[in-house]
Amino acid sequence: LSGFALVGVGGEAVAEAGGWWFRAKLVFAAIVVVGFVMIQVYQGRARRGENPPASSRKAMLTGRVSLAAGVAATILAVVAFG
């Protein structure tokens, strides 16, 4: 969320300073946020008994994708402003 706040406070100048690396970081950060929400939905479905095996597998896969996106966002943040 700090990247989105930077753009909100600094405007386009911050995005220009970071280049496309920074924009890619924002995309991966958004993937992490969406993934977190999806995990919560899948876990809720599993708890309610709506096809628990499939919901659990989807939550696990989404968690792995979110983890990879989080690592990529961290690396891109370092490259953009490092």
Order of alpha helices (4+ residues) and beta strands (2+ residues): alpha-alpha-alpha
